[in-house]
Amino acid sequence: MKRSDREINLLDISQTEHRSTRSNKIKTTDVNILLNRVRMTKKIELKKRVIFLASLLLGVILISIFTLI
C-alpha cells in the first residue's frame, strides 16, 4: 500500500465550517425563472377572470330569460 502524502487532520474542521457558512450566505436566483413565474401567474389570473366573467354573464342571461318567460 502506498502512503499518501497528504495528511488528513480530523480535528481541524475550520476550513469545512468556513466553506459551509460561505456557501450558505451566497444565494443567487435566475432572473429568467422569476420572470417566467410572473408570466405564468398573470396567465392563470387572466384565465380565472375570464371564466368568472363568463359564468357571471351566463348567470345573468339565464336569470333574465327565466324572468321573461
Secondary structure, DSSP 8 states (H G I E B T S, - for coil): ----SS---SS--HHHHHHHHHHHH-----HHHHHHHHHHHHHHHHHHHHHHHHHHHHHHHHHHHHHH-
